[in-house]
Amino acid sequence: MNFLPEAIDQYAVDHSQQEPQLLQQLNKETWQKVLNPRMLSGAFQGRILAMISKLIQPLTILEIGTYTGYSALCLAEGIQKDGTLYTIDKNEELEAFSKVYFDKSNYKNQIKPIIGNALEIIPTIEAKFDLVFIDADKTNYTNYFNLIIDKMNKNGVILSDNVLWSGKVVEALDPKDADTKALLEYNKLLNNDPRIETVLLPIRDGLTISRVI
């Protein structure tokens, strides 16, 4: 869902950096071959992720929710030469798909894909993080935050995707809608936690930027 008028949204896209050719190929193949291709970050948001990463120049990145690897490759654009990007996903069926594109990229030796339950994997990663991107199951967003907040470096940035959830966060809550309920609680947490400062951007489906104080 776009929250801007279509013409304005398209103007913003047209006057922003275009995605690299490798990501164009990944984008196209995802839409051709993978279920739920709307889960892909996409060209415009991908350029935002890449820009944020380039501004931060992180040494260590954590991504929760790999999908087909598009957002990981965007985040990797800003990583330091000796840096590491850990990307976690529970769907082992997409591991081979994303690996093809990781191996074609300039970051193939820096991206560390991990298959499994992120709630179990995150505590086993000894590194502290400069940049984290949360884009997985919404009901665990708060759990992911609680696991990573003490593993963040000062001035580290946490990016959270889909925080507007197609506008459902401002509609009457369906008691059976666990995802929206979880996101409402998560957005409130990010806005009130004294360890971070947060801005929620109405980009695509909502992207929150939180900086560790």
N, C-alpha and C positions, 0 to 999 in steps of 0.2 A: 504494500500500500504506500502511495506517495501522499505526503501531507501538503505539498505545494501544488498550485495550479500546474497542469500538464505543460503549458508553454514555458513557464518559468523553470520548471524542473528540467525540461529539455535544453533550455538555454544554458543552465548551469552545467549540464553534461557536455554540451557542445564547446564550452569555453573552459574546460578542464583538461588536464593531461590525459591522453589516451592510453589504454592499457598496452603493455608490451606484447609482441607477437606471440610469445609462448603462452601468455595468459589468454590471448584471444583464442588460441587453439584449445586450451583447457576449458574455457568457457563454452565453446561450441560443442566439444565432445561431451561435456557434462549434460548439456541440454539434449543431446542426441541419444545418450546411452544410459543415463542414471535416473533412478526414481527421485521424485521431488527436487527437480533442478532449481526451484526457487530458493532452496536453502543456500545456494551459491551467493557469496558476497556480491559479486557482480562488478562491472568495470568502474562505476563511479565510487561506490563505497571502497572498492579495492584501492583506488588511488588515494582515498583519504587515509586508509590504513597504512599505505606505503609512505605517505607524507609524514604522518605522525611518527612512524618508526625512524624515518630519516632525520627528523628533528631531535628525537631522543638519542639516536645512535646507541641502541642497547647492546650490552654484552651478552645478556641472557634473556631469552623470550620464552614464554610458555603460552601455548594455545590449547584451549580446551574445546575440542570439536574440530577435527580435521576435515571431514567430509571428503571432497575430491582434491584438496590441497591448494585451492586457489588463494584463500586468505593467508595461508602459511607463506606462500611465495611472495605475496604483497608485503607482509611483515618482514620477511627476510631481506628486503631491499635496503633496509636501514641498518642491518646488523653489522657489528664490528667484524673485522677480518678473522679474528680468533674467537668469535662468539658462537653460541649454540642456541638453536631453536628447538625446543621440545614441543611436539604436537601429539595430542592424545585423542584417540577415538575408539569407541567400543565396537565399531562395525568393521570386522576383519575382511568383509567382502570388497571393500573399497581400498584396501591397503595396496594392492597391486596397481590399481588405477592411479592413485596419487603418486606412487613411487616412480612411475614412468616419467612424470613431469618433474618431480624432484631431481631425478637423475639427469634430466635435460638442462636443468638450471645451473646457474653459477654457484648455487648454495648447497649442492648435493652432499657435500661433506660436513655441512653445518646443521642440516635439518635431521633431527632424530625422531622419527615416527615411533609411537608406542601404542600398541593395541591393548585395550583393557578398560577397566573401570577407573575413571579419573579420580574418584574419591579414595581409591586404594593406592593409586600410582603416585599422586602428588606428594604424599608424605615421604615417599622413598627417594625423591629427587633432592639431592643435597644442595644444589645451587640456590642462590637467591636471585630474584627476578627484577629486571629493569622495566619489562613490558609484559603484560598479560592480556590475552584476548579470550573472553568467555563467550562462547557461541555453541552451547550444547543444550541438553535438556533443561527446560526452564524451571522445573520444580526443584532442581538442585543448585540454582544460581547462588542462593544464600550459603549453602554448604560449601560450594567452591570458594566463595569469597572468604569464608571463615578459615579455610585451609591455606589460602595464599597470602592473606594480609600480613602475617608475621614472617613470611618468606620474601617480602618485597624490600628492595633497597629504598633508601630515602629518595624522594622525588620520582620514584617509580610510578608507572602509569598502568592503570587497569582499564581496559576497554570492554564494555558489555554490550552485546548486540541484541536486537529485537526487543528493546525495553518498552516500546510503545505497542507492540503486539497487535498490529493492524487497527490501532485505535481503541482496542477493548479496554485499555487501562482507564479510559474516561467514560465508559459505558456502565450501566447497571451490571453488577457482578452476578453471573450465574453461579450458584453455590456448587455446581458440579464441575465448574471450569477451574481445574487445579492449576493450569499454567498461568492464567491471568491472575489468580489469587497469589501465586508465588511471585510473579513479577511486581505486583503492587507492593508486596512486603519487601521485596528486594530494592525497589526504587526508593522506598522510604528509608531503608537501612543505609543506602549509599548517601542519601541526603543528610542523614543525621549522625553518621559515624564520625567522631572527632578526629580519627586518625587520617582522614582523607578530605579533600575538597573535590566537589563533583559538579560537572555541567552535563545536562542531558540535551543532546542535539536531535532535532526532528529530521534526521537524515534517513532516507529510506524507511526502515521499520523502527527507527530509534536507535541511537548510539550514545552511550554514556562514557564520558571521560572522567576518570577519578585519579587524582594525583595524591600520592602518599606524602603526608606532611613530615 
